[in-house]
Amino acid sequence: MTKQPSADEAAMLYGNRFLTEDAPDRDFPATGMSALDAMRLVDEELAVEGDPNRNLATFVTTWMEPEAQRLISENLYRNFIDHAEYPISAEIEQRCIRMLADLFHAPGETTGARTQGSSEAIMLGALSLKWKWKQRREAQSKPVEKPNLVFGGDVHVVWEKFCRYFDVEPRIVPLQEGKYVIGPNDVEPLVDENTIGVAAVLGTTFTGHADDIVGINDLLLSIKKERELDVPLHVDGASGGFVWPFLYPDSEWDFRLEQVRSINVSGHKFGLVYPGVGWLVFRETADLADDLVFYENYLGKKDATFTLNFSTGASMVLAQYYNFVRYGRQGYAYVMEAMQKNARALAERLEECGDFELIGADKEQLPLVAFKLVEGKNYDEFDLSWQLSAERGWMLPAYTLPPNAEKEKVLRALVKETLSREQVDRLAGDIATACSTLEKKGGAHPAERKRVKTGTGY
């Protein structure tokens, strides 16, 4: 008589015991499992997530060339911060910083740092603004207790985080209906002797447009001359820093403008690298406050560090350098132009269907389409987002704009390398189908809509 295998033996032979058992989610597991079982367990958990290539919300890179993926996988174990043992990784970081300084028209010798993303880069850049302001005030024997930072409601939330974490008063210019970026007239009343700097956005996450950086720079030059206040300008180019140089090379937003003293950019967005890598570049070395640089020697040599994080993998720095030498200016321009052409094709399809109003399609913009429903629909943007996800698996974000434009509901479709012209046509057709479905049934969530109207929810 054949001996029957135990439950564990049967699982090893025919499947995975977690097909019929809960995945560990609270207590630290008492025993382990085979590498294959662990891999299958994690894969099964991820199977219900969305497809990153159909995620029209994310600005983050979702595809890289096989050669780049190989370079990343071969260097995941390499600790970037250990410059004594991995000096070539450190040199490649400096090459990337010098190349970015060139791309952003830095006038001479400069400095900067790689970061985990633009959030860390912004924290570091804003800290340098605060320290440099403090130095200027102390040199004049003036108080340093009430620093403030001026920016618009179109910024990423990290700017408000910085102000809260590092005790700086945020002076936020609210948006308005039909006005989704800021300019000099918005900034001027908020600037005073305690202003550590002004932050301007190049490519907002809401509509993909840029603040009037030239106008703000001119205002700050005027303030410098007339009021003897040297207020620096930081450009948050998290999304636009790798777009504007190639799509709008004649637009002045970078170090060609005198008051622009620092720029951050996300390598893992339109820099075409997987997360996470960001960059902070200063106009010149003097714009980095010396007090923010630390020195350590326990890894084998004396090294300067200027980051909030310490140990981190070198692979994404190497991947960024790979992209720079792989594409060059010509290659980046080709990729950006292809995305822009497909974004315009999608905008045309949406405009033709008659259900939507495009937002700022005639202005300089990231490769995306920001749009909203025309008046008179029996469903809204959130219904459409839900329906499109339920029917076709597209993740099309719907959201309201910041104060004082919170009544505005917007949809936004990022058009990246993975969205081909064929996919653009398919997406436009799926959006039209979702609209037809919603027209017939009167919205995706009629019960929730009733709660909103009666004031019983939200």
VENJO-V88153 format. One record per pair of residues at least 4 apart in sequence whose C-alpha atoms are under 7 Angstrom apart, sorted by the first residue. I is the first residue (numbers start at 1). GAP is how many residues later the second one is. D is the distance in whole Angstrom. If there is no record, write none. Layout:
# VENJO-V88153
{{I	GAP	D} {I	GAP	D}}
This chain:
# VENJO-V88153
{{5	4	5} {5	5	6} {6	4	6} {7	4	6} {8	4	6} {9	4	6} {10	4	6} {11	4	5} {11	5	5} {11	6	5} {12	4	7} {16	21	6} {17	4	6} {18	4	6} {18	5	6} {24	5	7} {33	4	6} {33	5	6} {34	4	6} {35	4	6} {36	4	6} {37	4	6} {38	4	6} {39	4	6} {40	4	6} {41	4	6} {42	4	6} {43	4	6} {51	4	7} {52	10	6} {53	9	6} {53	365	6} {54	340	5} {54	341	6} {55	339	6} {55	340	5} {55	341	7} {56	339	6} {56	340	5} {56	357	5} {56	358	5} {57	338	7} {57	339	6} {57	340	5} {57	355	7} {57	356	6} {57	357	6} {59	210	5} {59	355	7} {60	208	6} {60	209	4} {60	215	7} {61	207	6} {61	208	5} {61	211	6} {61	212	6} {61	213	5} {62	212	7} {64	4	6} {64	5	6} {64	209	7} {65	4	6} {66	4	6} {67	4	6} {68	4	6} {68	251	6} {68	254	7} {69	4	6} {70	4	6} {71	4	6} {71	248	7} {72	4	6} {72	243	5} {72	244	7} {72	247	6} {75	239	7} {75	240	5} {76	237	6} {76	238	7} {76	239	6} {77	236	7} {78	235	6} {78	236	6} {79	232	6} {79	233	6} {79	234	5} {79	235	6} {80	9	6} {80	10	7} {80	231	7} {80	232	6} {80	233	5} {80	234	4} {81	229	6} {81	230	6} {81	231	7} {82	4	6} {82	217	6} {83	4	5} {83	7	6} {84	215	7} {84	216	6} {84	217	6} {86	4	7} {87	4	6} {88	4	6} {89	4	6} {89	225	7} {90	4	7} {91	4	6} {92	4	6} {92	226	7} {92	229	7} {93	4	6} {93	21	7} {93	224	6} {94	4	6} {95	4	6} {96	4	6} {96	225	6} {97	4	6} {97	15	6} {97	184	7} {98	4	6} {99	4	6} {100	4	6} {101	4	6} {101	5	5} {101	180	7} {102	4	6} {104	150	6} {104	151	6} {105	149	7} {105	150	5} {105	151	6} {106	149	5} {106	177	6} {108	176	7} {109	175	6} {109	176	7} {110	172	6} {110	173	6} {110	174	4} {110	175	5} {111	170	6} {111	171	6} {111	173	6} {111	174	5} {112	168	5} {112	169	4} {112	170	6} {113	166	6} {113	167	5} {113	168	7} {114	163	7} {114	164	6} {114	165	5} {114	166	6} {115	5	6} {115	6	6} {115	162	6} {115	163	5} {115	164	6} {115	192	7} {116	4	6} {116	160	5} {116	161	5} {116	162	6} {117	4	6} {117	149	6} {117	159	6} {117	160	5} {117	161	4} {118	4	6} {118	120	6} {118	146	6} {118	147	6} {118	148	5} {118	160	5} {118	161	7} {119	4	6} {119	39	6} {120	4	6} {120	188	7} {121	4	6} {121	143	6} {121	157	7} {121	158	6} {121	159	5} {122	4	6} {122	142	6} {123	4	6} {123	39	6} {124	4	6} {125	4	6} {125	137	7} {125	155	7} {126	4	6} {127	4	6} {128	4	6} {128	160	6} {128	161	5} {129	4	6} {129	67	6} {129	68	6} {130	4	6} {130	66	5} {131	4	6} {131	158	6} {132	4	6} {132	157	6} {133	4	6} {133	63	5} {134	4	6} {134	10	6} {135	4	6} {136	4	7} {137	4	6} {137	5	5} {137	6	7} {137	7	7} {138	4	6} {146	48	6} {147	21	5} {147	22	6} {147	47	5} {147	48	6} {147	49	6} {148	20	5} {148	21	4} {148	22	6} {148	23	7} {148	46	6} {148	47	5} {148	48	6} {149	19	7} {149	20	6} {149	21	5} {149	22	6} {149	46	6} {149	47	6} {149	48	6} {149	49	6} {150	20	6} {150	21	5} {150	22	6} {150	40	7} {150	47	7} {150	48	5} {150	49	6} {151	20	6} {151	21	5} {151	22	6} {151	47	6} {151	48	5} {151	49	6} {152	20	5} {152	21	4} {152	22	6} {152	30	6} {153	19	6} {153	20	6} {153	21	5} {153	22	6} {153	249	6} {153	250	7} {154	26	7} {154	27	6} {154	50	6} {155	4	7} {155	46	6} {155	49	7} {157	4	6} {158	4	6} {159	4	7} {160	4	6} {160	10	7} {161	4	6} {162	4	6} {163	4	6} {163	5	4} {163	6	6} {163	7	6} {164	4	7} {171	19	7} {173	13	6} {174	229	6} {174	230	6} {175	4	6} {175	5	6} {175	6	7} {175	227	7} {175	228	6} {175	229	5} {175	230	6} {176	4	7} {176	228	5} {176	229	5} {177	228	5} {177	231	7} {181	29	7} {181	30	5} {182	4	6} {182	29	5} {182	30	6} {183	4	7} {183	28	6} {183	29	5} {183	32	6} {183	33	6} {184	4	6} {184	31	5} {184	32	5} {184	35	6} {187	4	7} {191	4	6} {193	36	6} {195	36	7} {196	35	6} {197	34	5} {197	35	5} {197	36	6} {198	34	6} {198	35	5} {198	36	6} {199	34	6} {199	35	5} {199	36	6} {199	37	7} {200	11	6} {200	13	6} {200	34	6} {200	35	5} {200	36	6} {201	9	6} {201	10	6} {201	34	6} {201	35	5} {201	36	6} {202	7	7} {202	8	4} {202	9	6} {202	33	7} {202	34	6} {202	35	5} {202	38	5} {202	39	7} {203	5	4} {203	6	5} {203	7	5} {203	34	7} {203	36	6} {203	37	5} {203	162	7} {203	163	6} {204	4	5} {204	5	5} {204	6	6} {207	163	5} {208	157	5} {208	158	5} {208	160	7} {209	155	6} {209	156	5} {209	157	7} {212	4	6} {213	4	6} {213	40	6} {214	4	6} {214	38	7} {214	39	6} {215	4	6} {216	4	6} {217	4	6} {217	40	7} {217	42	6} {218	4	6} {219	4	6} {220	4	6} {220	11	6} {220	39	7} {221	4	6} {222	4	6} {223	4	5} {223	5	7} {223	6	6} {224	4	5} {224	5	5} {224	6	5} {232	27	5} {232	28	6} {232	29	6} {233	26	5} {233	27	5} {233	28	6} {234	26	6} {234	27	6} {234	28	5} {234	29	6} {235	25	7} {235	27	6} {235	28	5} {235	29	7} {236	27	6} {236	28	5} {236	29	7} {237	4	4} {237	26	6} {237	27	5} {237	28	5} {238	26	6} {238	27	4} {238	28	5} {239	26	7} {239	27	6} {239	30	6} {239	31	6} {240	4	6} {240	126	7} {241	24	5} {242	28	6} {242	29	6} {243	4	6} {243	27	7} {243	93	7} {243	123	7} {244	4	5} {244	5	6} {245	4	5} {246	86	7} {246	87	5} {246	90	7} {247	86	7} {247	89	7} {247	90	7} {252	4	6} {252	5	7} {253	4	7} {254	6	6} {255	5	6} {255	28	6} {261	21	6} {261	22	5} {261	26	7} {262	19	6} {262	20	4} {262	21	6} {263	17	6} {263	18	5} {263	19	6} {264	15	6} {264	16	4} {264	17	6} {265	13	6} {265	14	5} {265	15	7} {266	5	7} {266	11	6} {266	12	4} {266	13	6} {267	4	4} {267	5	6} {267	6	6} {267	10	5} {267	11	5} {267	12	7} {267	53	7} {268	4	6} {268	5	4} {268	6	5} {268	7	5} {268	8	6} {268	9	6} {268	10	7} {269	4	7} {273	43	7} {273	46	6} {273	47	6} {276	40	7} {277	39	6} {277	40	7} {282	5	6} {282	6	7} {283	4	7} {292	14	7} {293	11	6} {293	12	6} {293	13	5} {294	10	5} {294	11	5} {294	12	7} {295	7	6} {295	8	5} {295	9	4} {295	10	6} {296	6	5} {296	7	6} {296	8	7} {297	4	5} {297	5	4} {297	6	6} {314	4	6} {315	4	6} {316	4	6} {317	4	6} {318	4	6} {319	4	6} {320	4	6} {321	4	6} {322	4	6} {323	4	6} {324	4	5} {327	4	4} {327	5	6} {328	4	6} {329	4	6} {330	4	6} {331	4	6} {332	4	6} {333	4	6} {334	4	6} {335	4	6} {336	4	6} {337	4	6} {338	4	6} {339	4	6} {339	28	6} {339	76	6} {339	77	6} {339	78	6} {340	4	6} {340	27	5} {341	4	6} {342	4	6} {342	73	7} {342	79	6} {342	82	7} {343	4	6} {343	24	6} {343	25	6} {343	26	6} {343	72	6} {344	4	6} {345	4	6} {346	4	6} {346	78	6} {346	82	7} {347	4	6} {347	22	6} {348	4	6} {349	4	7} {349	79	6} {350	6	6} {350	78	7} {351	5	6} {351	6	7} {355	18	6} {355	19	6} {356	15	6} {356	16	5} {356	17	4} {356	18	5} {357	14	6} {357	15	5} {357	16	6} {357	17	6} {358	12	6} {358	13	4} {358	14	7} {359	11	5} {359	12	5} {367	47	7} {367	48	6} {368	44	7} {368	45	6} {368	46	4} {368	47	5} {369	43	6} {369	44	5} {369	45	7} {370	40	7} {370	41	6} {370	42	4} {370	43	7} {371	39	6} {371	40	5} {371	41	6} {372	9	7} {372	37	7} {372	38	5} {372	39	6} {373	8	7} {378	61	7} {378	64	5} {378	65	6} {379	4	6} {379	59	7} {379	63	6} {379	64	4} {380	4	6} {381	4	6} {381	17	6} {381	28	7} {381	29	7} {381	30	7} {382	4	6} {382	16	5} {383	4	6} {383	60	6} {383	61	5} {383	62	7} {384	4	6} {384	50	7} {384	51	7} {385	4	6} {385	11	5} {385	12	6} {385	13	6} {386	4	6} {387	4	6} {387	47	6} {387	57	7} {388	4	6} {388	5	7} {388	6	6} {388	43	7} {388	46	6} {389	4	4} {389	5	5} {389	6	6} {396	15	7} {396	16	7} {396	17	6} {397	14	6} {397	15	6} {398	11	7} {398	12	6} {398	13	5} {398	14	7} {399	10	6} {399	11	6} {399	12	7} {400	6	5} {400	7	7} {400	8	6} {400	9	5} {400	10	6} {401	4	5} {401	5	5} {401	7	6} {401	8	7} {402	4	5} {415	4	6} {419	4	6} {419	5	6} {420	4	6} {421	4	6} {422	4	6} {423	4	6} {424	4	6} {425	4	6} {426	4	6} {427	4	6} {428	4	6} {429	4	6} {430	4	6} {431	4	6} {432	4	6} {433	4	6} {434	4	6} {435	4	6} {436	4	6} {437	4	6} {438	4	5} {438	5	5} {438	6	7} {445	4	6} {446	4	6} {447	4	7} {448	4	6} {449	4	6} {450	4	6} {451	4	6} {451	5	5} {451	6	5} {452	4	6} {452	5	6} {452	6	7}}
